[in-house]
Amino acid sequence: MTAQNLSPAIASGIRLAVLDMNGTTVVDGGAAERAVATALREAGVAGERLEAALAISRRSAGLDRAQVFERLFPDDGAAARAASRAFATEYDRMIGEGCLRAVPGAEATVHALREHGVLVALATGFGRHTQNSVLEALGWMGLADLSLCPEDAGRGRPFPDMVLTAVLALDIEDVRTVLVAGDTAADITSGLRAGAGAAVGVLTGAQGAGDLRAAGATAVVRSVADLPALLWGRGAIAAG
């Protein structure tokens, strides 16, 4: 763990964990970035313009993927939508070829949270079809209580909509009993804007501890696998 622990009062009150997917519970070996590059090339983006667009995409880690393409094609909505579709097609192909891996301990963490009475929502910046492809590839359909994408909530990160949608869908009475965990500043910002009691950064994805702390992370841990220990002490998974 690289930041202060959660206070016992917050930790004991957590009733819902909203966990990011890519970079937090799932890693893809850079496949998403390669799929973005393929989509941009198909849209005719090349050379220095391509490198600049990829840099923008990397800085936009954690955001609604469709929104990222809107940023890349600010004056051409049709091109943005076409690039978003091309990305989804290419990423789906890569998923089919086995690019995905669960973060070690991620599945056990979900089970431990649920066994301790904490509901779990898996959230992503990808579209619904892509999220379902990821869940199916990992055998995670039904693993969590809820899965969410920007289409379900209206807006993706850094807006609070997905967190608040999970609160409503799972009948959580107080948003302060929500923990949000993710690997990007957008995850942290989304949780804080929603009023979550804890916004925890993890170091298995796009951004480092400095970026996560600067965004206001309540705590920063090495991996989502450290969440049970953060909440209930070491041995929490075995004890769950």
VOBA-1610 file (N, C-alpha, C; in pm, whole numbers, padded with zeros to 5 digits, always signed):
BEGIN
Met+00085-00118+00000Met+00000+00000+00000Met+00089+00124+00000Thr+00055+00228-00076Thr+00142+00343-00087Thr+00077+00470-00038Ala-00041+00461+00024Ala-00104+00580+00080Ala-00171+00540+00211Gln-00217+00641+00284Gln-00275+00612+00414Gln-00393+00516+00403Asn-00415+00438+00509Asn-00525+00344+00512Asn-00658+00417+00520Leu-00764+00347+00487Leu-00897+00401+00511Leu-00922+00406+00661Ser-00995+00504+00705Ser-01030+00508+00847Ser-01120+00389+00878Pro-01112+00335+00999Pro-01197+00221+01035Pro-01345+00250+01015Ala-01387+00373+01041Ala-01529+00407+01026Ala-01574+00395+00881Ile-01488+00442+00787Ile-01522+00431+00646Ile-01517+00285+00602Ala-01408+00215+00637Ala-01390+00077+00593Ala-01504-00013+00639Ser-01546+00003+00761Ser-01650-00085+00815Ser-01787-00055+00755Gly-01802+00064+00698Gly-01932+00102+00644Gly-01951+00076+00496Ile-01848+00027+00427Ile-01859+00008+00282Ile-01964-00099+00250Arg-02057-00064+00161Arg-02165-00155+00120Arg-02163-00184-00030Leu-02089-00105-00107Leu-02081-00124-00252Leu-01942-00088-00299Ala-01882-00174-00381Ala-01754-00145-00445Ala-01777-00135-00596Val-01743-00021-00653Val-01751-00001-00797Val-01608-00013-00851Leu-01580-00121-00920Leu-01445-00154-00965Leu-01433-00131-01115Asp-01334-00054-01154Asp-01301-00037-01295Asp-01258-00172-01353Met-01266-00184-01483Met-01224-00309-01547Met-01083-00297-01604Asn-01067-00241-01725Asn-00936-00243-01792Asn-00832-00164-01711Gly-00727-00232-01669Gly-00621-00172-01591Gly-00637-00191-01442Thr-00755-00233-01399Thr-00783-00250-01256Thr-00813-00395-01222Thr-00909-00453-01289Thr-00939-00595-01268Thr-00895-00680-01388Val-00868-00613-01500Val-00833-00681-01626Val-00716-00609-01691Val-00624-00683-01751Val-00518-00622-01833Val-00521-00686-01971Asp-00482-00607-02071Asp-00491-00656-02209Asp-00359-00646-02285Gly-00249-00618-02216Gly-00119-00612-02283Gly-00107-00502-02386Gly-00183-00395-02370Gly-00177-00285-02465Gly-00267-00300-02586Ala-00354-00401-02584Ala-00439-00427-02700Ala-00533-00310-02731Ala-00586-00247-02628Ala-00679-00136-02651Ala-00610-00023-02726Glu-00488+00009-02688Glu-00416+00116-02758Glu-00388+00077-02903Arg-00354-00049-02926Arg-00331-00093-03064Arg-00461-00087-03145Ala-00573-00118-03081Ala-00701-00111-03151Ala-00737+00033-03183Val-00703+00127-03095Val-00724+00269-03124Val-00641+00309-03246Ala-00514+00266-03251Ala-00428+00300-03364Ala-00484+00245-03495Thr-00534+00122-03491Thr-00594+00062-03611Thr-00715+00142-03656Ala-00801+00179-03562Ala-00921+00256-03596Ala-00885+00391-03657Leu-00782+00456-03604Leu-00741+00586-03656Leu-00681+00573-03796Arg-00602+00469-03816Arg-00546+00448-03950Arg-00656+00424-04052Glu-00757+00346-04012Glu-00869+00323-04104Glu-00943+00451-04136Ala-00935+00549-04046Ala-00999+00678-04067Ala-00909+00774-04145Gly-00791+00726-04185Gly-00702+00808-04265Gly-00604+00892-04186Val-00593+00866-04056Val-00500+00942-03972Val-00363+00875-03980Ala-00261+00954-04010Ala-00128+00896-04029Ala-00021+00994-03984Gly+00103+00945-03979Gly+00219+01029-03951Gly+00212+01099-03818Glu+00255+01226-03817Glu+00257+01303-03692Glu+00117+01321-03635Arg+00019+01330-03721Arg-00119+01345-03672Arg-00162+01220-03595Leu-00119+01102-03643Leu-00151+00978-03573Leu-00084+00975-03437Glu+00045+01012-03431Glu+00117+01011-03303Glu+00053+01107-03205Ala+00011+01224-03253Ala-00054+01321-03165Ala-00188+01268-03114Ala-00262+01202-03203Ala-00392+01147-03163Ala-00375+01036-03061Leu-00273+00952-03079Leu-00249+00844-02983Leu-00207+00900-02847Ala-00133+01010-02848Ala-00095+01074-02722Ala-00218+01127-02649Ile-00311+01184-02723Ile-00437+01231-02663Ile-00514+01112-02605Ser-00518+01003-02680Ser-00588+00883-02634Ser-00527+00832-02504Arg-00395+00829-02495Arg-00330+00782-02373Arg-00360+00874-02255Arg-00363+01004-02279Arg-00394+01098-02171Arg-00541+01088-02128Ser-00622+01027-02213Ser-00766+01015-02184Ser-00801+00881-02121Ala-00702+00813-02066Ala-00725+00681-02005Ala-00837+00689-01903Gly-00927+00593-01910Gly-01037+00584-01815Gly-01164+00651-01860Leu-01157+00736-01961Leu-01275+00807-02007Leu-01361+00718-02096Asp-01483+00760-02117Asp-01574+00697-02212Asp-01503+00690-02347Arg-01488+00568-02401Arg-01412+00552-02525Arg-01476+00628-02641Ala-01607+00630-02648Ala-01673+00707-02755Ala-01641+00855-02741Gln-01634+00903-02618Gln-01600+01043-02594Gln-01458+01074-02640Val-01368+00978-02623Val-01230+00998-02668Val-01226+01019-02819Phe-01301+00938-02893Phe-01302+00956-03038Phe-01367+01088-03078Glu-01463+01134-03000Glu-01520+01267-03026Glu-01415+01375-03007Arg-01326+01358-02911Arg-01216+01452-02892Arg-01119+01449-03010Leu-01098+01330-03063Leu-01002+01315-03173Leu-01057+01367-03305Phe-01190+01368-03319Phe-01255+01419-03440Phe-01358+01525-03399Pro-01312+01638-03344Pro-01405+01735-03285Pro-01501+01799-03384Asp-01465+01799-03512Asp-01549+01866-03612Asp-01617+01768-03707Asp-01610+01641-03675Asp-01665+01540-03767Asp-01726+01426-03685Gly-01853+01444-03649Gly-01920+01343-03568Gly-01929+01209-03635Ala-01950+01208-03768Ala-01960+01081-03841Ala-01829+01005-03835Ala-01717+01077-03849Ala-01586+01013-03843Ala-01560+00959-03702Ala-01602+01033-03600Ala-01583+00988-03462Ala-01660+00858-03438Arg-01785+00855-03485Arg-01866+00734-03465Arg-01810+00616-03543Ala-01762+00641-03665Ala-01704+00533-03747Ala-01577+00480-03681Ala-01494+00567-03627Ala-01372+00525-03561Ala-01403+00446-03434Ser-01506+00487-03363Ser-01547+00415-03243Ser-01592+00273-03277Arg-01668+00262-03386Arg-01712+00128-03430Arg-01594+00043-03475Ala-01498+00106-03547Ala-01380+00032-03593Ala-01297-00015-03475Phe-01286+00069-03373Phe-01214+00029-03252Phe-01280-00094-03189Ala-01412-00090-03174Ala-01484-00200-03110Ala-01465-00330-03188Thr-01469-00320-03321Thr-01452-00439-03404Thr-01312-00498-03387Glu-01211-00411-03391Glu-01073-00458-03379Glu-01044-00512-03239Tyr-01095-00444-03137Tyr-01070-00491-03001Tyr-01141-00624-02975Asp-01260-00638-03032Asp-01332-00765-03019Asp-01251-00878-03082Arg-01188-00849-03195Arg-01104-00951-03260Arg-00988-00989-03170Met-00925-00889-03108Met-00812-00916-03020Met-00855-00995-02896Ile-00973-00962-02844Ile-01025-01038-02730Ile-01043-01184-02770Gly-01096-01206-02890Gly-01114-01342-02939Gly-00983-01417-02953Glu-00874-01345-02975Glu-00743-01407-02988Glu-00673-01425-02853Gly-00741-01382-02746Gly-00688-01411-02613Gly-00598-01305-02552Cys-00623-01176-02581Cys-00536-01071-02530Cys-00560-01041-02381Leu-00673-01084-02326Leu-00710-01045-02190Leu-00655-01138-02084Arg-00622-01079-01970Arg-00586-01155-01851Arg-00650-01086-01731Ala-00700-01165-01639Ala-00747-01107-01513Ala-00627-01063-01432Val-00637-00949-01366Val-00533-00909-01270Val-00527-01016-01161Pro-00408-01066-01127Pro-00399-01170-01024Pro-00471-01127-00896Gly-00558-01214-00849Gly-00632-01186-00727Gly-00761-01108-00747Ala-00789-01062-00869Ala-00908-00980-00891Ala-01036-01059-00865Glu-01043-01178-00919Glu-01165-01258-00901Glu-01185-01295-00754Ala-01076-01331-00687Ala-01085-01363-00544Ala-01130-01241-00464Thr-01086-01122-00506Thr-01128-00999-00438Thr-01277-00978-00450Val-01332-00999-00570Val-01476-00984-00588Val-01551-01081-00497His-01505-01205-00493His-01570-01303-00406His-01560-01261-00259Ala-01443-01212-00218Ala-01424-01172-00079Ala-01515-01054-00043Leu-01525-00958-00132Leu-01613-00843-00107Leu-01757-00890-00087Arg-01802-00975-00178Arg-01941-01021-00171Arg-01965-01107-00046Glu-01866-01187-00010Glu-01880-01270+00110Glu-01884-01186+00238His-01825-01067+00232His-01830-00975+00345His-01952-00883+00338Gly-02044-00911+00247Gly-02166-00833+00239Gly-02158-00707+00156Val-02050-00693+00078Val-02032-00576-00008Val-02077-00611-00150Leu-02170-00535-00204Leu-02211-00552-00342Leu-02100-00503-00434Val-02091-00560-00555Val-01984-00526-00648Val-02042-00491-00785Ala-01998-00376-00838Ala-02030-00337-00975Ala-01901-00325-01053Leu-01896-00384-01171Leu-01781-00371-01262Leu-01815-00264-01364Ala-01731-00162-01374Ala-01759-00047-01460Ala-01649-00029-01563Thr-01685+00019-01681Thr-01590+00036-01789Thr-01620+00160-01870Gly-01520+00208-01942Gly-01539+00316-02038Gly-01570+00264-02177Phe-01564+00132-02195Phe-01598+00072-02324Phe-01749+00065-02341Gly-01793+00034-02462Gly-01934+00017-02489Gly-01986-00116-02435Arg-02118-00132-02439Arg-02181-00252-02382Arg-02133-00379-02453His-02127-00380-02586His-02084-00501-02656His-01943-00540-02615Thr-01853-00442-02607Thr-01715-00471-02569Thr-01708-00521-02426Gln-01783-00457-02336Gln-01782-00503-02198Gln-01830-00647-02187Asn-01936-00679-02258Asn-01985-00817-02255Asn-01882-00914-02311Ser-01811-00872-02416Ser-01707-00958-02473Ser-01597-00986-02372Val-01560-00882-02295Val-01458-00899-02191Val-01507-00995-02083Leu-01628-00973-02037Leu-01683-01058-01931Leu-01694-01203-01977Glu-01738-01224-02100Glu-01751-01360-02152Glu-01615-01425-02168Ala-01516-01350-02217Ala-01383-01407-02239Ala-01320-01454-02109Leu-01348-01383-02001Leu-01290-01417-01870Leu-01377-01514-01790Gly-01495-01545-01841Gly-01588-01628-01765Gly-01646-01555-01647Trp-01663-01423-01661Trp-01706-01338-01551Trp-01852-01297-01558Met-01928-01349-01649Met-02070-01319-01650Met-02130-01369-01518Gly-02192-01281-01442Gly-02249-01318-01314Gly-02153-01309-01198Leu-02026-01276-01224Leu-01930-01266-01114Leu-01968-01155-01017Ala-02006-01039-01071Ala-02043-00924-00989Ala-02194-00910-00983Asp-02240-00820-00896Asp-02383-00795-00886Asp-02435-00712-01003Leu-02345-00637-01068Leu-02387-00544-01173Leu-02267-00513-01261Ser-02291-00494-01390Ser-02189-00441-01479Ser-02244-00316-01545Leu-02159-00215-01561Leu-02204-00086-01611Leu-02107-00031-01716Cys-02163+00035-01816Cys-02086+00109-01914Cys-02151+00247-01931Pro-02087+00339-02001Pro-02145+00472-02017Pro-02286+00471-02076Glu-02315+00377-02164Glu-02448+00370-02224Glu-02557+00348-02119Asp-02522+00279-02012Asp-02619+00250-01906Asp-02650+00372-01821Ala-02553+00463-01813Ala-02563+00572-01716Ala-02589+00708-01779Gly-02564+00721-01908Gly-02580+00850-01974Gly-02447+00914-02007Arg-02356+00915-01910Arg-02222+00970-01933Arg-02120+00879-01864Gly-02001+00874-01922Gly-01894+00797-01862Gly-01808+00883-01771Arg-01696+00831-01728Arg-01603+00906-01646Arg-01545+01025-01726Pro-01511+01133-01660Pro-01499+01155-01516Pro-01630+01195-01447Phe-01741+01189-01520Phe-01869+01223-01458Phe-01907+01115-01356Pro-01992+01148-01260Pro-02026+01053-01154Pro-02137+00956-01191Asp-02185+00960-01313Asp-02309+00892-01350Asp-02307+00741-01326Met-02197+00674-01362Met-02195+00528-01346Met-02200+00489-01198Val-02128+00562-01115Val-02131+00533-00972Val-02272+00553-00918Leu-02334+00663-00954Leu-02468+00692-00905Leu-02572+00595-00961Thr-02552+00550-01084Thr-02641+00449-01141Thr-02632+00319-01062Ala-02510+00282-01024Ala-02492+00161-00941Ala-02561+00177-00807Val-02550+00295-00746Val-02615+00321-00618Val-02766+00301-00629Leu-02824+00355-00736Leu-02969+00343-00755Leu-03010+00200-00788Ala-02934+00137-00878Ala-02971+00003-00922Ala-02962-00100-00811Leu-02869-00079-00718Leu-02846-00177-00612Leu-02903-00133-00477Asp-02986-00028-00480Asp-03059+00017-00361Asp-02967+00052-00245Ile-02856+00119-00275Ile-02766+00167-00170Ile-02826+00295-00111Glu-02838+00300+00020Glu-02905+00413+00084Glu-02818+00537+00095Asp-02686+00520+00103Asp-02597+00633+00129Asp-02473+00618+00042Val-02450+00714-00047Val-02338+00704-00138Val-02204+00706-00063Arg-02206+00752+00062Arg-02082+00751+00141Arg-02039+00610+00180Thr-02125+00511+00156Thr-02088+00372+00182Thr-02036+00303+00056Val-02001+00382-00045Val-01948+00329-00171Val-01797+00347-00175Leu-01729+00243-00221Leu-01586+00250-00253Leu-01571+00239-00404Val-01496+00329-00464Val-01464+00324-00606Val-01316+00293-00619Ala-01280+00202-00708Ala-01139+00168-00729Ala-01107+00169-00877Gly-00993+00230-00912Gly-00953+00234-01052Gly-00810+00277-01069Asp-00761+00265-01191Asp-00620+00291-01220Asp-00595+00427-01282Thr-00698+00512-01294Thr-00681+00642-01359Thr-00739+00755-01273Ala-00691+00875-01302Ala-00746+00993-01234Ala-00895+01007-01263Ala-00939+00965-01382Ala-01081+00973-01416Ala-01164+00886-01323Asp-01114+00768-01286Asp-01185+00682-01191Asp-01200+00753-01057Ile-01090+00812-01010Ile-01091+00880-00881Ile-01187+00999-00883Thr-01177+01078-00988Thr-01263+01196-01000Thr-01410+01157-01004Ser-01441+01053-01079Ser-01579+01006-01087Ser-01633+00968-00950Gly-01552+00894-00873Gly-01595+00854-00740Gly-01614+00971-00648Leu-01521+01065-00649Leu-01531+01181-00561Leu-01649+01269-00598Arg-01672+01287-00727Arg-01786+01369-00769Arg-01919+01305-00729Ala-01921+01172-00723Ala-02043+01103-00682Ala-02066+01111-00531Gly-01962+01145-00456Gly-01973+01150-00312Gly-01935+01021-00242Ala-01863+00932-00315Ala-01823+00804-00256Ala-01738+00825-00131Gly-01752+00733-00036Gly-01675+00742+00087Gly-01528+00715+00069Ala-01492+00639-00037Ala-01352+00606-00064Ala-01331+00598-00215Ala-01222+00657-00261Ala-01182+00648-00401Ala-01038+00598-00402Val-01020+00472-00435Val-00891+00404-00418Val-00824+00387-00554Gly-00699+00431-00562Gly-00622+00412-00684Gly-00545+00281-00679Val-00531+00217-00796Val-00451+00095-00806Val-00340+00117-00909Leu-00230+00043-00893Leu-00111+00069-00973Leu-00085-00036-01080Thr-00191-00103-01127Thr-00174-00207-01228Thr-00209-00157-01368Gly-00238-00028-01382Gly-00288+00019-01511Gly-00217+00141-01565Ala-00296+00240-01607Ala-00247+00348-01691Ala-00165+00453-01618Gln-00196+00481-01492Gln-00135+00597-01426Gln-00071+00558-01294Gly+00026+00640-01253Gly+00103+00612-01134Gly+00045+00675-01009Ala+00114+00650-00897Ala+00065+00696-00768Ala+00053+00848-00762Gly+00147+00920-00824Gly+00142+01065-00821Gly+00016+01120-00885Asp-00020+01066-01002Asp-00141+01111-01071Asp-00265+01078-00989Leu-00266+00960-00930Leu-00384+00917-00853Leu-00400+01001-00725Arg-00287+01028-00659Arg-00294+01113-00540Arg-00337+01255-00577Ala-00283+01306-00687Ala-00319+01441-00730Ala-00467+01453-00760Ala-00527+01344-00805Ala-00672+01344-00833Ala-00754+01336-00705Gly-00689+01308-00592Gly-00760+01304-00465Gly-00785+01166-00409Ala-00710+01065-00456Ala-00733+00928-00410Ala-00728+00919-00257Thr-00826+00849-00200Thr-00832+00826-00056Thr-00716+00737-00012Ala-00681+00642-00097Ala-00569+00552-00074Ala-00520+00504-00208Val-00395+00459-00214Val-00339+00400-00335Val-00279+00265-00296Val-00316+00160-00368Val-00267+00026-00339Val-00203-00033-00464Arg-00123-00134-00443Arg-00054-00195-00556Arg-00152-00255-00656Ser-00258-00316-00606Ser-00347-00394-00691Ser-00486-00401-00628Val-00584-00430-00711Val-00720-00453-00659Val-00720-00569-00560Ala-00622-00659-00572Ala-00613-00771-00478Ala-00585-00725-00336Asp-00542-00599-00318Asp-00514-00546-00185Asp-00637-00484-00119Leu-00749-00476-00189Leu-00867-00412-00131Leu-00919-00481-00005Pro-00931-00614-00002Pro-00980-00677+00122Pro-00894-00643+00243Ala-00760-00642+00225Ala-00671-00607+00336Ala-00689-00461+00375Leu-00712-00374+00277Leu-00735-00233+00305Leu-00860-00215+00392Leu-00961-00296+00366Leu-01087-00285+00437Leu-01087-00360+00570Trp-01033-00482+00570Trp-01053-00569+00687Trp-00925-00628+00743Gly-00810-00588+00690Gly-00684-00641+00741Gly-00637-00762+00663Arg-00514-00796+00682Arg-00455-00910+00609Arg-00526-01040+00647Gly-00537-01127+00548Gly-00608-01252+00571Gly-00756-01243+00543Ala-00801-01126+00493Ala-00945-01108+00471Ala-01000-01202+00366Ile-00923-01231+00261Ile-00972-01322+00157Ile-00986-01463+00214Ala-00883-01508+00284Ala-00889-01643+00340Ala-01000-01655+00442Ala-01023-01543+00514Ala-01125-01548+00618Ala-01265-01532+00564Gly-01273-01479+00438Gly-01406-01451+00384Gly-01485-01576+00360
//
